């Protein structure tokens, strides 16, 4: 599945709330896309079954 269509759905669900992504490619060609939800987006995060984590390094994030 392409991540862009899922990311568009998540972004739409969040409205104007800021979301951030990080692309991780541990095995070369294919990457994993991780979405970080700020505390204000808790209800959106719950909808997508996100789990809490420590604050990520901001330099590795891209605004969604």
PDB file with SEQRES, HELIX, SHEET and CRYST1 records, atoms N, CA, C and O in Angstrom:
SEQRES   1 A   64  UNK UNK UNK UNK UNK UNK UNK UNK UNK UNK UNK UNK UNK          
SEQRES   2 A   64  UNK UNK UNK UNK UNK UNK UNK UNK UNK UNK UNK UNK UNK          
SEQRES   3 A   64  UNK UNK UNK UNK UNK UNK UNK UNK UNK UNK UNK UNK UNK          
SEQRES   4 A   64  UNK UNK UNK UNK UNK UNK UNK UNK UNK UNK UNK UNK UNK          
SEQRES   5 A   64  UNK UNK UNK UNK UNK UNK UNK UNK UNK UNK UNK UNK              
HELIX    1 AA1 UNK A    3  UNK A   14  1                                  12    
HELIX    2 AA2 UNK A   39  UNK A   41  5                                   3    
HELIX    3 AA3 UNK A   42  UNK A   47  1                                   6    
HELIX    4 AA4 UNK A   58  UNK A   60  5                                   3    
SHEET    1 AA1 3 UNK A  32  UNK A  37  0                                        
SHEET    2 AA1 3 UNK A  19  UNK A  24 -1                                        
SHEET    3 AA1 3 UNK A  62  UNK A  63 -1                                        
CRYST1    1.000    1.000    1.000  90.00  90.00  90.00 P 1           1          
ATOM      1  N   UNK A   1       0.841  -1.166   0.000  1.00  0.00           N  
ATOM      2  CA  UNK A   1       0.000   0.000   0.000  1.00  0.00           C  
ATOM      3  C   UNK A   1       0.893   1.237   0.000  1.00  0.00           C  
ATOM      4  O   UNK A   1       1.944   1.265   0.640  1.00  0.00           O  
ATOM      5  N   UNK A   2       0.459   2.238  -0.718  1.00  0.00           N  
ATOM      6  CA  UNK A   2       1.215   3.483  -0.723  1.00  0.00           C  
ATOM      7  C   UNK A   2       0.876   4.289   0.512  1.00  0.00           C  
ATOM      8  O   UNK A   2      -0.291   4.416   0.880  1.00  0.00           O  
ATOM      9  N   UNK A   3       1.881   4.825   1.139  1.00  0.00           N  
ATOM     10  CA  UNK A   3       1.677   5.577   2.372  1.00  0.00           C  
ATOM     11  C   UNK A   3       0.975   6.901   2.120  1.00  0.00           C  
ATOM     12  O   UNK A   3       0.275   7.400   3.001  1.00  0.00           O  
ATOM     13  N   UNK A   4       1.142   7.478   0.945  1.00  0.00           N  
ATOM     14  CA  UNK A   4       0.596   8.815   0.706  1.00  0.00           C  
ATOM     15  C   UNK A   4      -0.919   8.871   0.867  1.00  0.00           C  
ATOM     16  O   UNK A   4      -1.428   9.852   1.408  1.00  0.00           O  
ATOM     17  N   UNK A   5      -1.654   7.866   0.423  1.00  0.00           N  
ATOM     18  CA  UNK A   5      -3.113   7.906   0.576  1.00  0.00           C  
ATOM     19  C   UNK A   5      -3.522   7.801   2.045  1.00  0.00           C  
ATOM     20  O   UNK A   5      -4.452   8.480   2.480  1.00  0.00           O  
ATOM     21  N   UNK A   6      -2.838   6.965   2.799  1.00  0.00           N  
ATOM     22  CA  UNK A   6      -3.127   6.857   4.234  1.00  0.00           C  
ATOM     23  C   UNK A   6      -2.737   8.144   4.967  1.00  0.00           C  
ATOM     24  O   UNK A   6      -3.455   8.600   5.857  1.00  0.00           O  
ATOM     25  N   UNK A   7      -1.609   8.718   4.591  1.00  0.00           N  
ATOM     26  CA  UNK A   7      -1.177   9.972   5.221  1.00  0.00           C  
ATOM     27  C   UNK A   7      -2.161  11.097   4.924  1.00  0.00           C  
ATOM     28  O   UNK A   7      -2.418  11.942   5.782  1.00  0.00           O  
ATOM     29  N   UNK A   8      -2.710  11.112   3.714  1.00  0.00           N  
ATOM     30  CA  UNK A   8      -3.711  12.126   3.377  1.00  0.00           C  
ATOM     31  C   UNK A   8      -4.944  11.986   4.257  1.00  0.00           C  
ATOM     32  O   UNK A   8      -5.506  12.990   4.695  1.00  0.00           O  
ATOM     33  N   UNK A   9      -5.372  10.757   4.521  1.00  0.00           N  
ATOM     34  CA  UNK A   9      -6.528  10.510   5.392  1.00  0.00           C  
ATOM     35  C   UNK A   9      -6.244  10.996   6.813  1.00  0.00           C  
ATOM     36  O   UNK A   9      -7.087  11.637   7.439  1.00  0.00           O  
ATOM     37  N   UNK A  10      -5.060  10.686   7.306  1.00  0.00           N  
ATOM     38  CA  UNK A  10      -4.690  11.099   8.666  1.00  0.00           C  
ATOM     39  C   UNK A  10      -4.625  12.619   8.756  1.00  0.00           C  
ATOM     40  O   UNK A  10      -5.130  13.212   9.710  1.00  0.00           O  
ATOM     41  N   UNK A  11      -4.009  13.242   7.769  1.00  0.00           N  
ATOM     42  CA  UNK A  11      -3.892  14.709   7.756  1.00  0.00           C  
ATOM     43  C   UNK A  11      -5.272  15.358   7.722  1.00  0.00           C  
ATOM     44  O   UNK A  11      -5.514  16.340   8.424  1.00  0.00           O  
ATOM     45  N   UNK A  12      -6.164  14.821   6.920  1.00  0.00           N  
ATOM     46  CA  UNK A  12      -7.526  15.347   6.836  1.00  0.00           C  
ATOM     47  C   UNK A  12      -8.234  15.201   8.185  1.00  0.00           C  
ATOM     48  O   UNK A  12      -8.939  16.114   8.615  1.00  0.00           O  
ATOM     49  N   UNK A  13      -8.052  14.074   8.844  1.00  0.00           N  
ATOM     50  CA  UNK A  13      -8.685  13.832  10.149  1.00  0.00           C  
ATOM     51  C   UNK A  13      -8.196  14.814  11.209  1.00  0.00           C  
ATOM     52  O   UNK A  13      -8.943  15.189  12.113  1.00  0.00           O  
ATOM     53  N   UNK A  14      -6.949  15.222  11.091  1.00  0.00           N  
ATOM     54  CA  UNK A  14      -6.353  16.111  12.090  1.00  0.00           C  
ATOM     55  C   UNK A  14      -6.742  17.569  11.879  1.00  0.00           C  
ATOM     56  O   UNK A  14      -6.561  18.390  12.779  1.00  0.00           O  
ATOM     57  N   UNK A  15      -7.270  17.903  10.711  1.00  0.00           N  
ATOM     58  CA  UNK A  15      -7.640  19.295  10.443  1.00  0.00           C  
ATOM     59  C   UNK A  15      -6.413  20.190  10.470  1.00  0.00           C  
ATOM     60  O   UNK A  15      -5.454  19.960   9.734  1.00  0.00           O  
ATOM     61  N   UNK A  16      -6.445  21.209  11.318  1.00  0.00           N  
ATOM     62  CA  UNK A  16      -5.328  22.164  11.392  1.00  0.00           C  
ATOM     63  C   UNK A  16      -4.284  21.795  12.442  1.00  0.00           C  
ATOM     64  O   UNK A  16      -3.309  22.524  12.627  1.00  0.00           O  
ATOM     65  N   UNK A  17      -4.479  20.671  13.129  1.00  0.00           N  
ATOM     66  CA  UNK A  17      -3.501  20.258  14.134  1.00  0.00           C  
ATOM     67  C   UNK A  17      -2.205  19.834  13.453  1.00  0.00           C  
ATOM     68  O   UNK A  17      -2.238  19.165  12.420  1.00  0.00           O  
ATOM     69  N   UNK A  18      -1.079  20.211  14.015  1.00  0.00           N  
ATOM     70  CA  UNK A  18       0.196  19.838  13.391  1.00  0.00           C  
ATOM     71  C   UNK A  18       0.509  18.359  13.600  1.00  0.00           C  
ATOM     72  O   UNK A  18       0.372  17.834  14.705  1.00  0.00           O  
ATOM     73  N   UNK A  19       0.925  17.705  12.539  1.00  0.00           N  
ATOM     74  CA  UNK A  19       1.373  16.314  12.598  1.00  0.00           C  
ATOM     75  C   UNK A  19       2.757  16.252  11.963  1.00  0.00           C  
ATOM     76  O   UNK A  19       3.105  17.087  11.128  1.00  0.00           O  
ATOM     77  N   UNK A  20       3.530  15.268  12.360  1.00  0.00           N  
ATOM     78  CA  UNK A  20       4.891  15.134  11.856  1.00  0.00           C  
ATOM     79  C   UNK A  20       5.144  13.697  11.447  1.00  0.00           C  
ATOM     80  O   UNK A  20       4.553  12.775  12.009  1.00  0.00           O  
ATOM     81  N   UNK A  21       6.018  13.501  10.474  1.00  0.00           N  
ATOM     82  CA  UNK A  21       6.361  12.153  10.025  1.00  0.00           C  
ATOM     83  C   UNK A  21       7.868  11.965  10.030  1.00  0.00           C  
ATOM     84  O   UNK A  21       8.648  12.914   9.949  1.00  0.00           O  
ATOM     85  N   UNK A  22       8.237  10.709  10.127  1.00  0.00           N  
ATOM     86  CA  UNK A  22       9.644  10.323  10.011  1.00  0.00           C  
ATOM     87  C   UNK A  22       9.686   9.072   9.155  1.00  0.00           C  
ATOM     88  O   UNK A  22       8.912   8.139   9.367  1.00  0.00           O  
ATOM     89  N   UNK A  23      10.585   9.054   8.194  1.00  0.00           N  
ATOM     90  CA  UNK A  23      10.757   7.894   7.322  1.00  0.00           C  
ATOM     91  C   UNK A  23      11.963   7.096   7.808  1.00  0.00           C  
ATOM     92  O   UNK A  23      13.055   7.639   7.977  1.00  0.00           O  
ATOM     93  N   UNK A  24      11.751   5.814   8.026  1.00  0.00           N  
ATOM     94  CA  UNK A  24      12.808   4.930   8.518  1.00  0.00           C  
ATOM     95  C   UNK A  24      12.982   3.816   7.501  1.00  0.00           C  
ATOM     96  O   UNK A  24      12.015   3.149   7.133  1.00  0.00           O  
ATOM     97  N   UNK A  25      14.214   3.612   7.046  1.00  0.00           N  
ATOM     98  CA  UNK A  25      14.497   2.556   6.067  1.00  0.00           C  
ATOM     99  C   UNK A  25      15.553   1.606   6.637  1.00  0.00           C  
ATOM    100  O   UNK A  25      16.719   1.667   6.249  1.00  0.00           O  
ATOM    101  N   UNK A  26      15.140   0.725   7.562  1.00  0.00           N  
ATOM    102  CA  UNK A  26      16.110  -0.160   8.191  1.00  0.00           C  
ATOM    103  C   UNK A  26      16.674  -1.241   7.270  1.00  0.00           C  
ATOM    104  O   UNK A  26      17.754  -1.777   7.520  1.00  0.00           O  
ATOM    105  N   UNK A  27      15.931  -1.559   6.197  1.00  0.00           N  
ATOM    106  CA  UNK A  27      16.364  -2.660   5.330  1.00  0.00           C  
ATOM    107  C   UNK A  27      16.543  -2.231   3.883  1.00  0.00           C  
ATOM    108  O   UNK A  27      16.354  -3.036   2.971  1.00  0.00           O  
ATOM    109  N   UNK A  28      16.901  -0.986   3.663  1.00  0.00           N  
ATOM    110  CA  UNK A  28      17.195  -0.551   2.307  1.00  0.00           C  
ATOM    111  C   UNK A  28      16.042   0.094   1.570  1.00  0.00           C  
ATOM    112  O   UNK A  28      15.609   1.190   1.926  1.00  0.00           O  
ATOM    113  N   UNK A  29      15.544  -0.569   0.554  1.00  0.00           N  
ATOM    114  CA  UNK A  29      14.599   0.020  -0.392  1.00  0.00           C  
ATOM    115  C   UNK A  29      13.283   0.485   0.226  1.00  0.00           C  
ATOM    116  O   UNK A  29      12.878   1.627   0.010  1.00  0.00           O  
ATOM    117  N   UNK A  30      12.622  -0.356   0.972  1.00  0.00           N  
ATOM    118  CA  UNK A  30      11.320  -0.014   1.535  1.00  0.00           C  
ATOM    119  C   UNK A  30      11.484   0.700   2.865  1.00  0.00           C  
ATOM    120  O   UNK A  30      12.362   0.369   3.662  1.00  0.00           O  
ATOM    121  N   UNK A  31      10.622   1.685   3.092  1.00  0.00           N  
ATOM    122  CA  UNK A  31      10.737   2.417   4.350  1.00  0.00           C  
ATOM    123  C   UNK A  31       9.443   2.319   5.148  1.00  0.00           C  
ATOM    124  O   UNK A  31       8.375   2.006   4.623  1.00  0.00           O  
ATOM    125  N   UNK A  32       9.584   2.596   6.413  1.00  0.00           N  
ATOM    126  CA  UNK A  32       8.460   2.646   7.332  1.00  0.00           C  
ATOM    127  C   UNK A  32       8.198   4.124   7.593  1.00  0.00           C  
ATOM    128  O   UNK A  32       9.133   4.895   7.805  1.00  0.00           O  
ATOM    129  N   UNK A  33       6.942   4.514   7.579  1.00  0.00           N  
ATOM    130  CA  UNK A  33       6.574   5.899   7.844  1.00  0.00           C  
ATOM    131  C   UNK A  33       5.943   5.944   9.226  1.00  0.00           C  
ATOM    132  O   UNK A  33       4.968   5.244   9.497  1.00  0.00           O  
ATOM    133  N   UNK A  34       6.501   6.764  10.087  1.00  0.00           N  
ATOM    134  CA  UNK A  34       5.992   6.903  11.450  1.00  0.00           C  
ATOM    135  C   UNK A  34       5.380   8.292  11.581  1.00  0.00           C  
ATOM    136  O   UNK A  34       6.016   9.296  11.260  1.00  0.00           O  
ATOM    137  N   UNK A  35       4.134   8.338  12.056  1.00  0.00           N  
ATOM    138  CA  UNK A  35       3.441   9.613  12.251  1.00  0.00           C  
ATOM    139  C   UNK A  35       3.467   9.943  13.736  1.00  0.00           C  
ATOM    140  O   UNK A  35       3.153   9.102  14.579  1.00  0.00           O  
ATOM    141  N   UNK A  36       3.842  11.170  14.041  1.00  0.00           N  
ATOM    142  CA  UNK A  36       3.851  11.643  15.434  1.00  0.00           C  
ATOM    143  C   UNK A  36       2.713  12.637  15.622  1.00  0.00           C  
ATOM    144  O   UNK A  36       2.604  13.623  14.893  1.00  0.00           O  
ATOM    145  N   UNK A  37       1.868  12.363  16.609  1.00  0.00           N  
ATOM    146  CA  UNK A  37       0.733  13.213  16.936  1.00  0.00           C  
ATOM    147  C   UNK A  37       1.074  14.018  18.192  1.00  0.00           C  
ATOM    148  O   UNK A  37       1.517  13.435  19.182  1.00  0.00           O  
ATOM    149  N   UNK A  38       0.883  15.331  18.180  1.00  0.00           N  
ATOM    150  CA  UNK A  38       1.102  16.100  19.406  1.00  0.00           C  
ATOM    151  C   UNK A  38      -0.040  15.815  20.391  1.00  0.00           C  
ATOM    152  O   UNK A  38      -1.075  15.276  20.000  1.00  0.00           O  
ATOM    153  N   UNK A  39       0.145  16.170  21.648  1.00  0.00           N  
ATOM    154  CA  UNK A  39      -0.901  15.903  22.645  1.00  0.00           C  
ATOM    155  C   UNK A  39      -2.272  16.472  22.254  1.00  0.00           C  
ATOM    156  O   UNK A  39      -3.299  15.887  22.597  1.00  0.00           O  
ATOM    157  N   UNK A  40      -2.298  17.601  21.543  1.00  0.00           N  
ATOM    158  CA  UNK A  40      -3.579  18.202  21.148  1.00  0.00           C  
ATOM    159  C   UNK A  40      -4.352  17.300  20.183  1.00  0.00           C  
ATOM    160  O   UNK A  40      -5.569  17.437  20.063  1.00  0.00           O  
ATOM    161  N   UNK A  41      -3.678  16.396  19.504  1.00  0.00           N  
ATOM    162  CA  UNK A  41      -4.307  15.512  18.522  1.00  0.00           C  
ATOM    163  C   UNK A  41      -4.595  14.126  19.113  1.00  0.00           C  
ATOM    164  O   UNK A  41      -4.647  13.132  18.389  1.00  0.00           O  
ATOM    165  N   UNK A  42      -4.777  14.076  20.409  1.00  0.00           N  
ATOM    166  CA  UNK A  42      -4.968  12.788  21.095  1.00  0.00           C  
ATOM    167  C   UNK A  42      -6.137  11.994  20.522  1.00  0.00           C  
ATOM    168  O   UNK A  42      -6.026  10.780  20.348  1.00  0.00           O  
ATOM    169  N   UNK A  43      -7.257  12.654  20.226  1.00  0.00           N  
ATOM    170  CA  UNK A  43      -8.427  11.919  19.715  1.00  0.00           C  
ATOM    171  C   UNK A  43      -8.151  11.342  18.327  1.00  0.00           C  
ATOM    172  O   UNK A  43      -8.603  10.239  18.019  1.00  0.00           O  
ATOM    173  N   UNK A  44      -7.425  12.064  17.498  1.00  0.00           N  
ATOM    174  CA  UNK A  44      -7.062  11.558  16.171  1.00  0.00           C  
ATOM    175  C   UNK A  44      -6.111  10.374  16.323  1.00  0.00           C  
ATOM    176  O   UNK A  44      -6.259   9.358  15.645  1.00  0.00           O  
ATOM    177  N   UNK A  45      -5.137  10.513  17.214  1.00  0.00           N  
ATOM    178  CA  UNK A  45      -4.173   9.431  17.453  1.00  0.00           C  
ATOM    179  C   UNK A  45      -4.889   8.164  17.924  1.00  0.00           C  
ATOM    180  O   UNK A  45      -4.561   7.061  17.485  1.00  0.00           O  
ATOM    181  N   UNK A  46      -5.866   8.326  18.818  1.00  0.00           N  
ATOM    182  CA  UNK A  46      -6.624   7.169  19.312  1.00  0.00           C  
ATOM    183  C   UNK A  46      -7.369   6.481  18.170  1.00  0.00           C  
ATOM    184  O   UNK A  46      -7.428   5.253  18.105  1.00  0.00           O  
ATOM    185  N   UNK A  47      -7.931   7.279  17.280  1.00  0.00           N  
ATOM    186  CA  UNK A  47      -8.674   6.727  16.143  1.00  0.00           C  
ATOM    187  C   UNK A  47      -7.774   5.833  15.287  1.00  0.00           C  
ATOM    188  O   UNK A  47      -8.228   4.815  14.764  1.00  0.00           O  
ATOM    189  N   UNK A  48      -6.514   6.206  15.144  1.00  0.00           N  
ATOM    190  CA  UNK A  48      -5.574   5.432  14.327  1.00  0.00           C  
ATOM    191  C   UNK A  48      -4.749   4.441  15.155  1.00  0.00           C  
ATOM    192  O   UNK A  48      -3.750   3.902  14.678  1.00  0.00           O  
ATOM    193  N   UNK A  49      -5.179   4.209  16.404  1.00  0.00           N  
ATOM    194  CA  UNK A  49      -4.549   3.231  17.304  1.00  0.00           C  
ATOM    195  C   UNK A  49      -3.075   3.532  17.569  1.00  0.00           C  
ATOM    196  O   UNK A  49      -2.268   2.618  17.744  1.00  0.00           O  
ATOM    197  N   UNK A  50      -2.733   4.811  17.597  1.00  0.00           N  
ATOM    198  CA  UNK A  50      -1.356   5.214  17.902  1.00  0.00           C  
ATOM    199  C   UNK A  50      -1.072   4.961  19.382  1.00  0.00           C  
ATOM    200  O   UNK A  50      -1.976   5.002  20.216  1.00  0.00           O  
ATOM    201  N   UNK A  51       0.176   4.703  19.687  1.00  0.00           N  
ATOM    202  CA  UNK A  51       0.578   4.486  21.075  1.00  0.00           C  
ATOM    203  C   UNK A  51       1.504   5.620  21.514  1.00  0.00           C  
ATOM    204  O   UNK A  51       2.268   6.141  20.701  1.00  0.00           O  
ATOM    205  N   UNK A  52       1.444   6.004  22.782  1.00  0.00           N  
ATOM    206  CA  UNK A  52       2.297   7.087  23.275  1.00  0.00           C  
ATOM    207  C   UNK A  52       3.780   6.721  23.182  1.00  0.00           C  
ATOM    208  O   UNK A  52       4.157   5.554  23.285  1.00  0.00           O  
ATOM    209  N   UNK A  53       4.592   7.728  22.990  1.00  0.00           N  
ATOM    210  CA  UNK A  53       6.041   7.529  22.948  1.00  0.00           C  
ATOM    211  C   UNK A  53       6.726   8.769  23.503  1.00  0.00           C  
ATOM    212  O   UNK A  53       6.085   9.789  23.754  1.00  0.00           O  
ATOM    213  N   UNK A  54       8.012   8.668  23.688  1.00  0.00           N  
ATOM    214  CA  UNK A  54       8.786   9.828  24.106  1.00  0.00           C  
ATOM    215  C   UNK A  54       8.855  10.823  22.955  1.00  0.00           C  
ATOM    216  O   UNK A  54       8.685  10.452  21.794  1.00  0.00           O  
ATOM    217  N   UNK A  55       9.102  12.071  23.275  1.00  0.00           N  
ATOM    218  CA  UNK A  55       9.206  13.096  22.243  1.00  0.00           C  
ATOM    219  C   UNK A  55      10.389  12.770  21.326  1.00  0.00           C  
ATOM    220  O   UNK A  55      11.505  12.566  21.803  1.00  0.00           O  
ATOM    221  N   UNK A  56      10.145  12.721  20.011  1.00  0.00           N  
ATOM    222  CA  UNK A  56      11.227  12.384  19.079  1.00  0.00           C  
ATOM    223  C   UNK A  56      12.165  13.552  18.850  1.00  0.00           C  
ATOM    224  O   UNK A  56      11.850  14.692  19.192  1.00  0.00           O  
ATOM    225  N   UNK A  57      13.318  13.262  18.271  1.00  0.00           N  
ATOM    226  CA  UNK A  57      14.278  14.291  17.891  1.00  0.00           C  
ATOM    227  C   UNK A  57      13.655  15.114  16.764  1.00  0.00           C  
ATOM    228  O   UNK A  57      13.386  14.582  15.687  1.00  0.00           O  
ATOM    229  N   UNK A  58      13.425  16.400  17.001  1.00  0.00           N  
ATOM    230  CA  UNK A  58      12.744  17.249  16.025  1.00  0.00           C  
ATOM    231  C   UNK A  58      13.494  17.358  14.696  1.00  0.00           C  
ATOM    232  O   UNK A  58      12.877  17.599  13.659  1.00  0.00           O  
ATOM    233  N   UNK A  59      14.796  17.186  14.716  1.00  0.00           N  
ATOM    234  CA  UNK A  59      15.565  17.333  13.480  1.00  0.00           C  
ATOM    235  C   UNK A  59      15.269  16.192  12.500  1.00  0.00           C  
ATOM    236  O   UNK A  59      15.552  16.322  11.309  1.00  0.00           O  
ATOM    237  N   UNK A  60      14.710  15.089  12.976  1.00  0.00           N  
ATOM    238  CA  UNK A  60      14.413  13.938  12.127  1.00  0.00           C  
ATOM    239  C   UNK A  60      12.976  13.949  11.606  1.00  0.00           C  
ATOM    240  O   UNK A  60      12.563  13.030  10.899  1.00  0.00           O  
ATOM    241  N   UNK A  61      12.205  15.003  11.959  1.00  0.00           N  
ATOM    242  CA  UNK A  61      10.796  15.039  11.599  1.00  0.00           C  
ATOM    243  C   UNK A  61      10.525  15.981  10.435  1.00  0.00           C  
ATOM    244  O   UNK A  61      11.236  16.962  10.218  1.00  0.00           O  
ATOM    245  N   UNK A  62       9.477  15.651   9.698  1.00  0.00           N  
ATOM    246  CA  UNK A  62       8.999  16.490   8.601  1.00  0.00           C  
ATOM    247  C   UNK A  62       7.533  16.810   8.876  1.00  0.00           C  
ATOM    248  O   UNK A  62       6.764  15.909   9.211  1.00  0.00           O  
ATOM    249  N   UNK A  63       7.129  18.074   8.740  1.00  0.00           N  
ATOM    250  CA  UNK A  63       5.706  18.369   8.923  1.00  0.00           C  
ATOM    251  C   UNK A  63       4.872  17.634   7.886  1.00  0.00           C  
ATOM    252  O   UNK A  63       5.274  17.504   6.730  1.00  0.00           O  
ATOM    253  N   UNK A  64       3.715  17.159   8.306  1.00  0.00           N  
ATOM    254  CA  UNK A  64       2.835  16.448   7.382  1.00  0.00           C  
ATOM    255  C   UNK A  64       1.899  17.438   6.733  1.00  0.00           C  
ATOM    256  O   UNK A  64       1.065  17.054   5.914  1.00  0.00           O  
TER     257      UNK A  64                                                      
END                                                                             
